[in-house]
């Protein structure tokens, strides 16, 4: 199966049932990345192979943060549209 190549432009909540929340980034985040809350209660990108992050995901980023402490909007829970190329 081919990799899913998500384009960061156009990642949006799929419908009005999607819950949208905000938080501050721990580092750079791209739209479409899966997020978790780190020990400082900041949003960080989740790694699929990390047992310490297992079950701690909070949602999918809807916008990007270039650096730490930027406000990030994310979908949690609900459906999102992930544009691909």
C-alpha positions as CSV (number, residue, x, y, z in Angstrom):
1,X,0.0,0.0,0.0
2,X,1.3,3.5,-0.9
3,X,2.0,6.1,1.8
4,X,-0.6,8.7,2.4
5,X,0.9,12.1,1.4
6,X,-1.2,14.7,3.1
7,X,-1.0,18.2,1.8
8,X,-1.1,20.7,4.7
9,X,-3.3,23.2,2.8
10,X,-7.0,22.5,3.2
11,X,-7.0,20.2,6.3
12,X,-10.5,21.0,7.7
13,X,-13.2,19.6,10.0
14,X,-15.4,17.4,7.8
15,X,-18.8,18.5,9.2
16,X,-20.5,20.3,12.1
17,X,-20.3,17.2,14.3
18,X,-16.5,17.5,14.6
19,X,-15.4,19.0,17.9
20,X,-12.7,21.7,17.4
21,X,-10.4,22.7,20.2
22,X,-7.2,24.8,20.6
23,X,-4.0,24.5,22.5
24,X,-0.4,25.7,22.4
25,X,2.3,23.9,20.5
26,X,5.4,22.4,22.1
27,X,7.3,22.7,18.7
28,X,6.5,23.0,15.0
29,X,3.3,21.3,13.9
30,X,1.9,20.7,10.4
31,X,-1.8,20.5,9.6
32,X,-2.9,16.9,9.5
33,X,-0.5,15.6,12.1
34,X,-1.8,13.6,15.0
35,X,-1.3,15.4,18.4
36,X,-1.0,14.5,22.0
37,X,-0.6,16.5,25.2
38,X,3.0,16.4,26.5
39,X,3.9,16.5,30.2
40,X,3.8,20.4,30.0
41,X,0.2,20.2,28.7
42,X,1.4,21.5,25.3
43,X,0.4,20.0,22.0
44,X,3.1,17.8,20.4
45,X,3.2,15.5,17.4
46,X,2.5,11.9,18.2
47,X,4.9,9.1,17.1
48,X,3.2,5.8,16.1
49,X,6.0,3.8,17.7
50,X,6.0,5.5,21.2
51,X,4.6,3.5,24.1
52,X,4.8,6.5,26.3
53,X,2.2,8.3,24.0
54,X,-0.1,5.3,23.6
55,X,-3.7,6.3,24.3
56,X,-2.9,10.0,24.9
57,X,-3.8,11.4,21.4
58,X,-6.0,14.4,21.5
59,X,-6.7,15.0,17.8
60,X,-5.6,16.1,14.4
61,X,-4.1,19.5,13.7
62,X,-6.1,21.7,11.5
63,X,-3.5,24.5,11.1
64,X,0.2,24.7,11.5
65,X,2.6,26.2,14.1
66,X,6.0,27.3,13.0
67,X,7.5,27.3,16.5
68,X,6.7,26.5,20.1
69,X,3.9,28.3,22.0
70,X,1.8,29.1,18.9
71,X,-1.9,28.5,19.1
72,X,-3.0,25.4,17.2
73,X,-6.6,24.4,16.3
74,X,-7.3,20.7,16.2
75,X,-10.2,18.3,15.6
76,X,-11.0,16.2,18.7
77,X,-13.1,14.1,18.2
78,X,-14.6,13.9,14.8
79,X,-13.9,13.6,11.1
80,X,-11.4,15.6,9.1
81,X,-10.7,16.1,5.5
82,X,-7.1,15.3,4.7
83,X,-6.2,16.5,1.1
84,X,-3.7,14.3,-0.6
85,X,-1.5,14.6,-3.7
